[in-house]
Amino acid sequence: MSTTTSALRILVAGGGIAGNAVALQLLRAEAGVTVVERAEAPRPGGQAVDLRGPSRRVAEAMGLMEGIRKHQLQEEAMVLVDRKGAEVYRMDADMFGGKGPVADIEISRGDLNDVLLTEIAAAGGDLDYRYGDWITALAQDDTGVDVTFASGATERFDLVVAADGVHSATRRMAFGPDEEFATYLGGYMSFYTIPSPAGVDPHWMTMHARPKASVGVRADADPATSKAIITLRTEQDPALRRDVPAQQQLIRDMLADAGWLAPEILAGMANTPDFYFDELVRIDMPTLSAGRVTLLGDSGFCGSPMTGMGTAMAIVGAYVLAGEIAATPGDLAGAQARYEEIVTPFLAKAKELPGGGIKMMLPNTEFGLKAAQLMGKLMTTRVMRPVMMKMLDQTEDYVLPVY
């Protein structure tokens, strides 16, 4: 058993927010770190993510805030409009103390990843970062894990951290099939970059809803572009997986008569460089570790984009896992157990769906939609704001460890 952090060899599967955050902290603790990312290069763009509560405290503790501030999006409000573009209601960023749909610190996922990669480069240390490679097989015993890669190489590690997303192949190898842990939440979401539509305030996240579907745009780092946001309430269809033409056709069908800027936003799918589409699922694991394989981020505790807490869970989990490994490098099993014990209370609250989930967000009927919008409008009133604040404060009391 390794007794010093510098003697550890740790493999991180996945070069996203969770994987890069834990790699950074492990490097700073002087562990040997290998990261494998299936993509051929860092993935640019991506939807805006926010930092609030514990995740903001982690970003500060990790020294990320200077880089984040350089890329911070100036998003000032979330505005719901009708099919003619008239405002239904608005939630300003400061309305709920920076804890509402628009937080006071917003950054694109790609830019946040760039901040982490810059810090990783500055950290130096024993790092092997590989793009275009991934795990194909695992064989573990009491002293380590033999890992086979798509490249054909086989290497041994003290610990494998699976941070390869909601459809984690590493999780399937170590824990079992997705069906045992994934719960379909009733729909799909899509994000992609489009030219900024005329007439939309670039500092607003502007949304329009119809029965079973919503479409919107929000700020991008480049004022010339915006991020499209699509949410669909529909039955699960496994055939949609990796079938981009079918995914885009479903979006067109469900928003065919949506009004507002829907035709322009849908037209942007044809030439977007970063089309993303996936089902809304929740991942619930009976444990976060199986021997020397530990889950992090969406691979272990996805709550779906509807929670708005995916980045928070990833960065908090990464900070705690690395901190516990560094605390007892000679007792990885103990570090894994403490990591799970410490983050589980935070994850349980962070995975809660606000407002009852997709059924409340996207009712089946026009009547239901009007009722949901009336409730949203009421929540912006001075009388009801304390109720909304209580709903948004679910993770504020989480006590973050200090490492």
C-alpha positions as CSV (number, residue, x, y, z in Angstrom):
1,M,0.0,0.0,0.0
2,S,1.3,3.4,-0.9
3,T,2.1,5.6,2.1
4,T,2.8,9.0,0.5
5,T,0.7,10.9,-2.0
6,S,3.7,11.2,-4.4
7,A,3.8,7.4,-4.6
8,L,0.2,7.2,-5.8
9,R,-0.7,6.6,-9.4
10,I,-4.3,7.7,-10.1
11,L,-6.2,7.4,-13.3
12,V,-9.0,9.9,-14.1
13,A,-11.4,8.9,-16.8
14,G,-13.0,12.0,-18.4
15,G,-11.6,15.5,-19.1
16,G,-14.6,17.5,-18.2
17,I,-15.3,19.7,-15.2
18,A,-15.3,16.9,-12.6
19,G,-12.3,15.1,-14.0
20,N,-10.1,18.2,-14.4
21,A,-11.0,19.6,-11.0
22,V,-10.0,16.4,-9.2
23,A,-6.9,16.0,-11.4
24,L,-5.8,19.6,-10.5
25,Q,-6.2,19.0,-6.7
26,L,-4.4,15.6,-6.9
27,L,-1.5,17.2,-8.8
28,R,-1.3,19.9,-6.2
29,A,-1.1,17.1,-3.6
30,E,1.8,15.7,-5.6
31,A,0.1,12.5,-6.7
32,G,0.9,11.0,-10.1
33,V,-2.2,11.6,-12.4
34,T,-3.2,10.2,-15.7
35,V,-6.2,11.7,-17.4
36,V,-7.9,10.0,-20.5
37,E,-10.5,11.9,-22.5
38,R,-12.3,10.3,-25.4
39,A,-12.5,13.5,-27.4
40,E,-9.5,14.5,-29.5
41,A,-9.2,18.0,-27.9
42,P,-10.9,20.1,-25.2
43,R,-14.5,20.6,-26.0
44,P,-15.3,24.3,-26.5
45,G,-18.5,26.2,-25.8
46,G,-21.2,24.4,-23.9
47,Q,-24.1,25.8,-21.9
48,A,-23.6,28.5,-19.2
49,V,-23.1,27.1,-15.8
50,D,-23.2,28.9,-12.5
51,L,-21.3,28.9,-9.2
52,R,-23.2,29.5,-6.1
53,G,-23.0,28.4,-2.4
54,P,-20.6,25.5,-1.8
55,S,-19.3,25.4,-5.4
56,R,-18.4,29.0,-5.2
57,R,-16.6,28.4,-1.9
58,V,-14.7,25.5,-3.6
59,A,-13.7,27.7,-6.6
60,E,-12.4,30.2,-4.1
61,A,-10.5,27.6,-2.1
62,M,-9.0,26.2,-5.4
63,G,-7.8,29.6,-6.5
64,L,-10.1,29.6,-9.6
65,M,-11.9,32.8,-9.2
66,E,-9.4,35.1,-11.0
67,G,-9.7,33.0,-14.1
68,I,-13.4,32.6,-13.8
69,R,-13.9,36.4,-13.5
70,K,-12.1,36.9,-16.8
71,H,-14.7,34.8,-18.6
72,Q,-17.7,35.6,-16.5
73,L,-20.9,36.1,-18.5
74,Q,-22.9,39.3,-17.9
75,E,-26.4,37.7,-17.5
76,E,-28.8,39.9,-15.7
77,A,-32.2,38.2,-15.8
78,M,-34.3,35.3,-16.8
79,V,-37.3,36.5,-18.8
80,L,-40.3,34.3,-19.9
81,V,-42.1,35.6,-23.1
82,D,-45.2,34.5,-24.9
83,R,-45.4,33.4,-28.5
84,K,-45.4,37.0,-29.7
85,G,-42.3,37.9,-27.6
86,A,-44.2,39.9,-24.9
87,E,-42.9,39.5,-21.4
88,V,-44.8,37.2,-19.1
89,Y,-42.6,37.7,-16.1
90,R,-38.9,38.3,-15.2
91,M,-36.5,37.1,-12.5
92,D,-33.6,39.5,-12.2
93,A,-30.3,38.0,-11.0
94,D,-30.4,39.9,-7.7
95,M,-34.1,39.1,-7.0
96,F,-33.2,36.0,-5.0
97,G,-29.8,37.0,-3.8
98,G,-28.0,35.5,-6.8
99,K,-29.6,32.1,-6.2
100,G,-32.3,32.2,-8.8
101,P,-32.4,30.8,-12.3
102,V,-29.6,33.3,-13.2
103,A,-26.8,33.3,-10.6
104,D,-24.4,36.2,-10.0
105,I,-21.5,34.2,-11.4
106,E,-22.2,32.5,-14.7
107,I,-19.5,31.1,-17.1
108,S,-19.7,28.8,-20.1
109,R,-18.8,25.2,-19.5
110,G,-16.0,25.4,-22.0
111,D,-14.5,28.5,-20.4
112,L,-14.6,26.9,-17.0
113,N,-12.9,23.9,-18.3
114,D,-10.2,26.1,-19.9
115,V,-9.7,27.8,-16.5
116,L,-9.1,24.3,-14.9
117,L,-6.8,23.3,-17.8
118,T,-4.7,26.5,-17.3
119,E,-4.3,25.7,-13.6
120,I,-3.4,22.1,-14.4
121,A,-0.6,23.3,-16.7
122,A,0.6,25.7,-14.0
123,A,0.5,23.0,-11.4
124,G,3.1,20.9,-13.2
125,G,3.9,17.6,-11.4
126,D,3.6,14.0,-12.6
127,L,0.8,14.4,-15.2
128,D,0.0,12.3,-18.3
129,Y,-2.9,13.8,-20.2
130,R,-4.2,11.8,-23.1
131,Y,-6.9,12.9,-25.6
132,G,-8.5,10.4,-28.0
133,D,-8.2,7.4,-25.5
134,W,-10.5,5.7,-23.1
135,I,-10.8,2.7,-20.8
136,T,-11.9,-0.6,-22.4
137,A,-11.4,-3.0,-19.5
138,L,-10.7,-3.1,-15.8
139,A,-9.3,-5.9,-13.6
140,Q,-8.7,-5.0,-10.0
141,D,-7.4,-6.8,-6.9
142,D,-6.5,-5.7,-3.3
143,T,-3.5,-3.7,-4.4
144,G,-4.5,-2.0,-7.6
145,V,-6.3,-1.9,-10.9
146,D,-5.0,-3.1,-14.3
147,V,-6.5,-0.9,-17.0
148,T,-6.7,-1.6,-20.7
149,F,-7.1,1.3,-23.0
150,A,-8.5,1.7,-26.5
151,S,-5.0,2.6,-27.6
152,G,-4.0,-1.0,-26.7
153,A,-1.9,-0.1,-23.7
154,T,-2.3,-1.8,-20.3
155,E,-1.2,-0.1,-17.1
156,R,-1.7,-0.4,-13.4
157,F,-3.0,2.2,-11.1
158,D,-3.7,2.6,-7.4
159,L,-7.1,4.1,-8.0
160,V,-9.5,4.9,-10.9
161,V,-11.7,7.9,-10.8
162,A,-14.7,7.6,-13.2
163,A,-15.6,11.1,-14.3
164,D,-16.8,10.2,-17.8
165,G,-20.4,11.4,-17.6
166,V,-23.9,10.2,-17.2
167,H,-23.4,7.4,-19.6
168,S,-20.1,6.4,-18.0
169,A,-18.5,3.3,-19.6
170,T,-16.2,3.0,-16.6
171,R,-19.2,2.8,-14.3
172,R,-20.7,0.0,-16.3
173,M,-17.5,-2.0,-16.1
174,A,-17.2,-1.6,-12.3
175,F,-20.8,-1.4,-11.1
176,G,-23.1,-2.9,-13.7
177,P,-25.5,-1.8,-16.5
178,D,-27.0,1.8,-16.6
179,E,-30.5,0.5,-16.1
180,E,-29.7,-0.4,-12.4
181,F,-28.9,3.2,-11.5
182,A,-30.6,5.5,-14.1
183,T,-34.1,6.9,-13.8
184,Y,-35.6,8.6,-16.8
185,L,-37.1,12.0,-15.8
186,G,-39.6,12.4,-18.6
187,G,-37.8,14.3,-21.4
188,Y,-34.7,15.5,-23.3
189,M,-32.6,18.6,-23.4
190,S,-30.6,20.1,-26.2
191,F,-28.0,22.9,-26.2
192,Y,-26.2,24.5,-29.1
193,T,-24.6,27.7,-30.4
194,I,-26.5,30.0,-32.8
195,P,-26.0,33.5,-34.2
196,S,-27.5,36.0,-31.7
197,P,-31.1,36.7,-32.7
198,A,-32.0,40.3,-33.3
199,G,-34.3,41.8,-30.7
200,V,-33.1,39.7,-27.8
201,D,-31.3,41.4,-25.0
202,P,-27.8,39.7,-24.8
203,H,-27.8,40.0,-21.0
204,W,-31.1,38.1,-20.6
205,M,-31.8,34.4,-20.6
206,T,-35.0,34.5,-22.6
207,M,-37.4,31.6,-22.6
208,H,-40.7,30.7,-24.3
209,A,-42.8,27.6,-23.4
210,R,-45.6,25.7,-25.0
211,P,-47.3,22.5,-23.9
212,K,-44.6,19.8,-23.6
213,A,-41.7,21.9,-24.9
214,S,-39.7,25.1,-24.3
215,V,-37.2,27.0,-26.4
216,G,-34.9,29.8,-25.3
217,V,-31.6,31.6,-25.7
218,R,-29.0,32.8,-23.2
219,A,-25.8,34.8,-23.2
220,D,-22.5,33.5,-24.7
221,A,-19.0,34.7,-24.2
222,D,-19.1,36.1,-27.7
223,P,-21.9,38.7,-28.2
224,A,-22.3,37.6,-31.8
225,T,-23.5,34.2,-30.7
226,S,-26.0,32.8,-28.2
227,K,-26.8,29.4,-26.7
228,A,-30.0,27.8,-27.6
229,I,-31.8,25.8,-24.9
230,I,-34.4,23.2,-25.8
231,T,-36.4,21.1,-23.3
232,L,-38.9,18.4,-24.5
233,R,-41.3,16.4,-22.5
234,T,-41.8,13.1,-24.2
235,E,-41.5,9.3,-23.8
236,Q,-38.1,7.8,-23.7
237,D,-36.8,6.5,-27.0
238,P,-33.5,4.6,-26.9
239,A,-33.3,4.8,-30.7
240,L,-32.5,8.5,-30.4
241,R,-29.1,7.8,-28.8
242,R,-26.4,9.0,-31.2
243,D,-28.9,9.6,-34.0
244,V,-28.5,13.3,-34.5
245,P,-30.9,13.6,-37.5
246,A,-33.6,11.9,-35.5
247,Q,-32.9,14.1,-32.5
248,Q,-33.2,17.3,-34.5
249,Q,-36.3,16.1,-36.2
250,L,-38.0,15.5,-32.8
251,I,-37.1,19.0,-31.8
252,R,-38.6,20.4,-35.0
253,D,-41.7,18.4,-34.6
254,M,-42.3,19.4,-31.0
255,L,-41.7,23.1,-31.6
256,A,-43.2,23.3,-35.1
257,D,-45.8,25.9,-34.1
258,A,-44.1,27.4,-31.0
259,G,-44.1,31.0,-32.3
260,W,-41.7,33.7,-30.9
261,L,-38.1,33.1,-32.3
262,A,-38.5,29.3,-32.5
263,P,-38.1,29.1,-36.3
264,E,-34.8,31.1,-36.2
265,I,-33.5,29.1,-33.3
266,L,-34.4,25.8,-34.9
267,A,-32.8,26.8,-38.2
268,G,-29.5,27.3,-36.3
269,M,-29.3,23.6,-35.7
270,A,-28.2,23.0,-39.3
271,N,-24.8,24.6,-38.9
272,T,-24.1,24.7,-35.2
273,P,-20.6,23.5,-34.3
274,D,-21.6,22.0,-30.9
275,F,-25.1,20.4,-31.0
276,Y,-25.8,18.5,-27.8
277,F,-28.9,16.4,-27.1
278,D,-29.4,13.9,-24.3
279,E,-32.1,12.4,-22.1
280,L,-32.9,13.8,-18.7
281,V,-31.9,11.1,-16.2
282,R,-31.0,10.9,-12.6
283,I,-28.2,8.6,-11.4
284,D,-28.6,7.1,-7.9
285,M,-25.8,4.8,-6.8
286,P,-25.9,2.5,-3.7
287,T,-22.3,3.4,-3.2
288,L,-19.8,5.7,-4.9
289,S,-16.9,3.1,-4.8
290,A,-16.4,-0.4,-6.0
291,G,-13.1,-1.6,-4.8
292,R,-10.5,0.8,-6.3
293,V,-12.9,2.5,-8.7
294,T,-14.7,5.6,-7.5
295,L,-17.4,7.7,-9.2
296,L,-17.3,11.5,-9.5
297,G,-19.6,14.0,-11.2
298,D,-22.5,12.9,-13.5
299,S,-21.2,9.3,-13.6
300,G,-22.0,8.9,-9.9
301,F,-24.6,11.5,-9.0
302,C,-26.2,13.2,-12.0
303,G,-29.4,15.0,-11.0
304,S,-30.1,16.2,-14.7
305,P,-29.6,19.7,-16.0
306,M,-33.0,20.6,-14.6
307,T,-31.5,20.9,-11.1
308,G,-29.0,23.5,-12.2
309,M,-26.5,21.9,-9.8
310,G,-24.5,19.6,-12.0
311,T,-21.4,21.8,-12.0
312,A,-21.7,22.4,-8.2
313,M,-21.9,18.7,-7.5
314,A,-18.9,18.0,-9.8
315,I,-16.6,20.6,-8.3
316,V,-17.6,20.0,-4.7
317,G,-17.2,16.2,-5.2
318,A,-13.8,16.7,-6.8
319,Y,-12.5,18.9,-4.0
320,V,-13.6,16.5,-1.3
321,L,-12.3,13.4,-3.0
322,A,-8.9,14.8,-3.7
323,G,-8.7,16.3,-0.2
324,E,-9.5,13.0,1.5
325,I,-7.0,11.1,-0.7
326,A,-4.3,13.6,0.2
327,A,-5.2,13.3,3.9
328,T,-4.6,9.5,4.0
329,P,-2.7,8.4,0.9
330,G,-1.8,5.1,2.6
331,D,-5.5,4.3,3.2
332,L,-7.4,4.8,-0.1
333,A,-10.3,2.7,1.1
334,G,-10.7,5.0,4.1
335,A,-10.4,8.1,1.9
336,Q,-13.1,6.8,-0.5
337,A,-15.4,6.0,2.4
338,R,-15.0,9.5,3.9
339,Y,-15.5,11.1,0.5
340,E,-18.9,9.4,0.2
341,E,-19.9,10.1,3.7
342,I,-19.0,13.8,3.4
343,V,-20.6,14.5,0.0
344,T,-23.8,12.4,0.3
345,P,-25.8,15.0,2.4
346,F,-24.9,17.7,-0.2
347,L,-25.7,15.5,-3.2
348,A,-29.1,14.5,-1.7
349,K,-30.2,18.1,-1.6
350,A,-28.5,19.2,-4.8
351,K,-30.3,16.5,-6.8
352,E,-33.8,17.7,-5.8
353,L,-35.7,18.9,-8.8
354,P,-37.0,22.5,-8.3
355,G,-40.8,23.0,-8.7
356,G,-41.7,19.3,-9.1
357,G,-39.7,18.5,-12.3
358,I,-40.6,18.4,-15.9
359,K,-44.3,17.8,-15.4
360,M,-44.6,21.2,-13.6
361,M,-42.2,22.9,-16.0
362,L,-43.9,21.7,-19.2
363,P,-47.5,20.7,-18.6
364,N,-49.4,18.8,-21.3
365,T,-52.1,21.4,-21.9
366,E,-52.4,25.1,-22.5
367,F,-54.4,25.4,-19.3
368,G,-51.7,23.7,-17.3
369,L,-49.1,25.9,-18.9
370,K,-51.0,29.1,-18.0
371,A,-51.3,27.8,-14.4
372,A,-47.6,27.1,-14.2
373,Q,-46.7,30.6,-15.6
374,L,-49.1,32.2,-13.1
375,M,-47.3,30.4,-10.3
376,G,-43.9,31.6,-11.7
377,K,-45.2,35.1,-11.8
378,L,-46.4,34.9,-8.2
379,M,-43.0,33.8,-7.1
380,T,-41.5,37.1,-8.3
381,T,-43.8,39.1,-6.0
382,R,-42.5,40.5,-2.8
383,V,-44.8,38.4,-0.7
384,M,-43.8,35.1,-2.3
385,R,-40.0,35.7,-2.7
386,P,-39.2,34.3,0.8
387,V,-40.9,31.0,-0.3
388,M,-38.7,31.0,-3.4
389,M,-35.6,31.8,-1.4
390,K,-36.3,28.8,0.9
391,M,-36.6,26.5,-2.1
392,L,-33.3,27.8,-3.5
393,D,-31.4,27.6,-0.2
394,Q,-31.3,23.8,0.0
395,T,-27.5,23.5,-0.1
396,E,-26.5,26.8,1.5
397,D,-26.0,25.2,5.0
398,Y,-23.6,22.5,3.7
399,V,-20.4,22.6,5.7
400,L,-17.5,22.3,3.4
401,P,-14.4,20.6,4.7
402,V,-11.1,22.6,4.8
403,Y,-8.1,20.9,3.4
